[in-house]
Amino acid sequence: MDQKAEIREFLSSRRAKIDPQMAGLPTYGGVRRVPGLRREEVAHLAGVSVDYYTRLERGKTTGVSESVLDAVARALHLDEAERAHLFDLVKPTNRRARSPKSGPRQRVRPGVHALLDAMVGVPAIVQNGRMDILAANTLGDALYLGFGATPTKPANFARFVFFDPRAPELYDDWERAARDCVAMLRLDAGRSPEDAELSALVGELSVNSEQFRQWWARHDVRIHNTGSKSFHHPIVGDLTLAFESLDFAADTGQMLVTYTAEPQSKSSEALRLLASWSATSEHERSAPRSIPMEIRRAE
């Protein structure tokens, strides 16, 4: 990705979302030529010169201090995710640019696999920042219908949401789920500008999904660590589950995502049914096939 262009487009998109009244600036009527704040208004609110802010928005960020970035974040009313994204975008420009590259393949430790297996009644998934599914327990796999995994590509939440024809039926609010995927990928792109696999994934999604292209161009970012999701599951019907995302301290870039239902609720009962179904299905898949009578007779 072109880091200077990313900085320019992100800052200009945030600037367009804030009008003078929201920023506490006087309004004098008349038609404004651009939506949101002007560059000089952001500079005024941040306490820097217009020239300084203009250079920042153009991606010329060498030597920019954290206090200036904090001031710009306040001026643009950035939330926690947007502020973190701004810092991620600006800091790499102070280093010599490098070509995107693939990092070492992420592996899930045996202890984490054991933890997943022990969480029998809770869907549990291990994923990375670009939303590759690194591991999942039986119930997690059943909840997301196998994640649309193929022999040629790793299971990935964004691929599942945008490409699997079952996804719009599975999610109670598919658009929200899809927008969340885009915003999380955009956040990870700021953290990992040299991740070649992430760049390839964004390229694949952009080429094959007009909706992804439109939302990617908005430069929205989001931290998605807790909340709830509602599903229309083809096996057990409707579920509303709370999710929590926890980073592994020993495995940078890997996180555990768990889903739980409110006790004594319809969702709790549906989750128990799904656990029973998935355990039975796994047993049937792993059980040795009996030899047909005709073959045994021939032997």
C-alpha positions as CSV (number, residue, x, y, z in Angstrom):
1,M,0.0,0.0,0.0
2,D,1.1,3.6,-0.7
3,Q,1.5,4.8,2.9
4,K,1.3,8.5,2.0
5,A,-1.9,8.0,0.1
6,E,-3.3,6.0,3.0
7,I,-2.6,8.9,5.4
8,R,-4.0,11.5,3.0
9,E,-7.2,9.6,2.3
10,F,-7.8,8.7,6.0
11,L,-7.3,12.2,7.3
12,S,-9.4,13.8,4.5
13,S,-12.2,11.2,5.0
14,R,-12.3,12.0,8.8
15,R,-12.2,15.7,8.1
16,A,-15.2,15.3,5.8
17,K,-17.2,13.8,8.7
18,I,-16.9,16.8,11.1
19,D,-18.8,20.0,10.4
20,P,-17.9,23.3,12.0
21,Q,-20.8,23.2,14.4
22,M,-19.7,19.8,15.7
23,A,-16.2,21.2,16.2
24,G,-17.5,24.2,18.1
25,L,-16.5,26.7,15.3
26,P,-18.6,29.7,14.3
27,T,-20.7,29.3,11.2
28,Y,-21.2,32.2,8.9
29,G,-23.8,30.7,6.5
30,G,-23.2,30.2,2.8
31,V,-22.4,27.1,0.9
32,R,-19.1,25.3,1.7
33,R,-17.2,24.0,-1.2
34,V,-16.1,20.9,0.6
35,P,-17.9,18.7,3.1
36,G,-16.8,18.9,6.7
37,L,-13.9,20.9,8.0
38,R,-11.3,22.8,5.9
39,R,-7.6,22.1,6.5
40,E,-7.1,25.5,8.1
41,E,-9.9,24.7,10.5
42,V,-8.3,21.4,11.6
43,A,-5.0,23.2,11.9
44,H,-6.6,25.8,14.2
45,L,-8.3,23.2,16.4
46,A,-5.0,21.2,16.6
47,G,-2.9,24.3,17.4
48,V,-0.5,23.9,14.5
49,S,0.1,26.0,11.4
50,V,-1.9,25.4,8.2
51,D,1.3,24.5,6.4
52,Y,2.2,22.0,9.0
53,Y,-1.2,20.3,8.9
54,T,-1.2,20.3,5.1
55,R,2.1,18.6,5.0
56,L,0.9,16.0,7.5
57,E,-2.2,15.3,5.4
58,R,-0.1,14.9,2.3
59,G,1.8,12.1,4.1
60,K,5.0,14.1,4.9
61,T,5.2,13.0,8.5
62,T,8.9,12.7,9.3
63,G,9.5,14.0,12.8
64,V,5.8,14.4,13.7
65,S,5.4,14.1,17.5
66,E,2.9,12.1,19.4
67,S,1.5,15.3,20.9
68,V,0.7,16.7,17.5
69,L,-1.0,13.4,16.5
70,D,-3.0,13.5,19.7
71,A,-4.0,17.1,18.9
72,V,-5.1,16.2,15.4
73,A,-7.0,13.2,16.8
74,R,-8.9,15.4,19.2
75,A,-9.6,18.0,16.5
76,L,-11.1,15.3,14.2
77,H,-13.0,13.6,17.1
78,L,-11.3,10.3,16.4
79,D,-12.4,7.3,18.4
80,E,-10.1,4.8,20.0
81,A,-9.7,2.7,16.8
82,E,-9.3,5.7,14.5
83,R,-6.6,7.2,16.8
84,A,-4.7,3.9,16.9
85,H,-5.0,3.7,13.1
86,L,-3.6,7.2,12.6
87,F,-0.6,6.4,14.8
88,D,-0.1,3.1,12.9
89,L,-0.2,5.0,9.5
90,V,2.2,7.8,10.5
91,K,4.9,5.9,12.4
92,P,6.0,3.7,9.5
93,T,6.7,6.8,7.3
94,N,9.6,7.6,9.7
95,R,11.3,4.4,8.5
96,R,12.6,3.5,5.1
97,A,9.8,2.1,3.1
98,R,10.0,-1.7,2.5
99,S,8.3,-4.0,0.0
100,P,5.4,-6.1,1.3
101,K,6.5,-9.5,2.5
102,S,5.0,-12.6,3.9
103,G,5.8,-13.3,7.6
104,P,6.4,-16.7,9.1
105,R,3.5,-19.0,9.0
106,Q,1.5,-18.7,12.3
107,R,1.1,-21.9,14.1
108,V,-1.2,-22.6,17.1
109,R,0.6,-24.2,20.0
110,P,-0.5,-27.6,21.3
111,G,-1.6,-26.0,24.6
112,V,-4.0,-23.7,22.7
113,H,-5.4,-26.7,20.8
114,A,-6.0,-28.4,24.1
115,L,-7.7,-25.3,25.5
116,L,-10.0,-25.3,22.4
117,D,-10.9,-28.9,22.8
118,A,-11.7,-28.4,26.5
119,M,-14.2,-25.7,25.7
120,V,-16.9,-28.2,24.8
121,G,-20.0,-26.1,25.2
122,V,-18.5,-22.8,23.9
123,P,-17.7,-22.0,20.2
124,A,-14.1,-21.0,20.2
125,I,-11.9,-19.8,17.4
126,V,-8.2,-18.7,17.1
127,Q,-7.7,-16.1,14.4
128,N,-5.1,-13.5,13.3
129,G,-5.4,-9.8,12.4
130,R,-6.3,-10.5,8.8
131,M,-9.0,-12.9,10.1
132,D,-7.5,-16.1,8.9
133,I,-9.0,-19.0,11.0
134,L,-5.9,-20.6,12.6
135,A,-7.9,-23.1,14.7
136,A,-11.4,-23.8,16.0
137,N,-13.1,-26.3,18.2
138,T,-15.9,-28.5,16.9
139,L,-18.6,-26.1,18.0
140,G,-16.9,-23.1,16.6
141,D,-16.6,-24.8,13.2
142,A,-20.2,-25.8,13.3
143,L,-21.4,-22.3,14.2
144,Y,-19.7,-20.9,11.1
145,L,-20.5,-23.8,8.8
146,G,-16.9,-24.7,8.3
147,F,-15.9,-21.1,7.4
148,G,-16.2,-21.9,3.7
149,A,-12.7,-23.5,3.8
150,T,-11.3,-24.9,0.6
151,P,-8.2,-27.0,-0.2
152,T,-6.5,-24.1,-1.9
153,K,-7.1,-21.2,0.5
154,P,-7.1,-20.9,4.3
155,A,-10.4,-20.3,6.0
156,N,-10.9,-16.6,6.5
157,F,-13.8,-14.7,8.0
158,A,-13.8,-12.0,5.3
159,R,-13.7,-14.6,2.4
160,F,-16.6,-16.4,4.2
161,V,-18.7,-13.2,4.6
162,F,-18.2,-11.9,1.1
163,F,-18.0,-15.0,-1.0
164,D,-19.9,-17.9,0.7
165,P,-23.5,-17.9,-0.5
166,R,-24.6,-19.2,2.9
167,A,-23.3,-16.1,4.8
168,P,-26.1,-13.7,4.1
169,E,-28.6,-16.3,5.4
170,L,-26.4,-17.1,8.5
171,Y,-26.1,-13.6,9.8
172,D,-29.1,-11.7,11.1
173,D,-27.5,-8.5,9.9
174,W,-25.1,-9.4,7.0
175,E,-24.3,-5.8,6.1
176,R,-23.1,-5.1,9.7
177,A,-21.0,-8.2,9.7
178,A,-19.5,-7.3,6.3
179,R,-18.8,-3.7,7.3
180,D,-17.1,-4.9,10.5
181,C,-14.9,-7.2,8.4
182,V,-13.8,-4.3,6.2
183,A,-13.2,-2.0,9.2
184,M,-11.1,-4.7,10.9
185,L,-9.0,-5.4,7.8
186,R,-8.4,-1.7,7.3
187,L,-7.2,-1.4,11.0
188,D,-4.9,-4.4,10.4
189,A,-3.6,-2.9,7.2
190,G,-2.4,0.2,9.1
191,R,-0.7,-2.0,11.7
192,S,0.9,-4.3,9.1
193,P,1.6,-2.4,5.9
194,E,4.3,-4.9,4.9
195,D,2.0,-8.0,5.1
196,A,1.9,-9.4,1.6
197,E,-0.8,-11.9,2.4
198,L,-3.0,-9.2,3.8
199,S,-2.4,-7.1,0.6
200,A,-3.3,-10.1,-1.5
201,L,-6.5,-10.7,0.5
202,V,-7.6,-7.1,0.1
203,G,-6.8,-7.3,-3.6
204,E,-8.9,-10.5,-4.0
205,L,-11.8,-9.0,-2.1
206,S,-11.6,-5.8,-4.1
207,V,-11.6,-7.5,-7.4
208,N,-14.5,-9.8,-6.7
209,S,-16.8,-7.6,-4.6
210,E,-18.1,-4.2,-5.5
211,Q,-19.5,-3.8,-2.1
212,F,-16.1,-4.5,-0.5
213,R,-14.5,-1.9,-2.8
214,Q,-17.0,0.8,-1.8
215,W,-16.7,0.2,1.9
216,W,-12.9,-0.1,1.8
217,A,-12.7,3.4,0.2
218,R,-14.5,4.8,3.2
219,H,-11.4,4.2,5.4
220,D,-13.5,3.2,8.4
221,V,-11.7,1.3,11.2
222,R,-13.1,-0.6,14.1
223,I,-11.8,-2.4,17.2
224,H,-14.1,-5.5,17.5
225,N,-13.2,-7.1,20.9
226,T,-16.6,-7.6,22.5
227,G,-20.3,-7.4,21.6
228,S,-23.1,-9.7,20.4
229,K,-24.0,-11.4,17.1
230,S,-27.3,-12.9,16.0
231,F,-27.5,-15.9,13.6
232,H,-30.1,-17.8,11.6
233,H,-28.4,-21.1,11.8
234,P,-29.6,-23.8,9.3
235,I,-29.3,-26.6,11.9
236,V,-30.7,-25.1,15.1
237,G,-32.4,-21.8,14.1
238,D,-32.0,-18.4,15.7
239,L,-29.1,-17.7,18.2
240,T,-28.0,-14.5,19.9
241,L,-24.5,-14.9,21.3
242,A,-22.1,-12.6,23.2
243,F,-18.5,-12.7,21.9
244,E,-15.2,-11.9,23.6
245,S,-11.8,-11.5,21.8
246,L,-8.7,-12.1,23.9
247,D,-5.1,-11.6,22.6
248,F,-2.5,-14.4,23.4
249,A,0.4,-12.8,25.2
250,A,2.8,-15.5,24.1
251,D,1.6,-15.5,20.4
252,T,1.7,-12.0,18.9
253,G,-1.0,-11.5,16.4
254,Q,-3.2,-14.4,17.5
255,M,-6.4,-14.0,19.4
256,L,-9.1,-16.3,20.9
257,V,-12.7,-15.5,20.1
258,T,-15.4,-17.2,22.2
259,Y,-19.2,-17.1,22.0
260,T,-21.6,-17.6,24.9
261,A,-25.4,-17.6,25.3
262,E,-27.4,-16.1,28.1
263,P,-28.2,-18.9,30.6
264,Q,-31.7,-20.5,30.4
265,S,-32.4,-18.7,27.1
266,K,-33.6,-20.1,23.7
267,S,-30.1,-19.4,22.4
268,S,-28.6,-21.4,25.2
269,E,-30.8,-24.4,24.3
270,A,-30.0,-23.9,20.6
271,L,-26.3,-23.9,21.4
272,R,-26.6,-27.1,23.3
273,L,-28.4,-28.7,20.3
274,L,-25.7,-27.5,18.0
275,A,-23.0,-29.0,20.3
276,S,-24.8,-32.3,20.3
277,W,-25.2,-32.3,16.5
278,S,-21.6,-31.3,15.9
279,A,-20.2,-33.9,18.3
280,T,-22.3,-36.6,16.6
281,S,-21.3,-35.4,13.1
282,E,-17.6,-35.4,14.1
283,H,-17.9,-38.9,15.5
284,E,-19.6,-40.1,12.3
285,R,-16.8,-38.5,10.2
286,S,-14.0,-40.1,12.2
287,A,-15.6,-43.5,12.8
288,P,-14.1,-46.3,10.6
289,R,-16.3,-47.4,7.8
290,S,-17.7,-51.0,8.0
291,I,-16.8,-53.3,5.2
292,P,-19.9,-53.9,3.0
293,M,-21.2,-57.5,3.3
294,E,-20.6,-58.2,-0.4
295,I,-16.9,-57.3,-0.1
296,R,-16.5,-59.4,3.1
297,R,-18.0,-62.4,1.3
298,A,-15.7,-61.9,-1.6
299,E,-12.8,-61.9,0.8
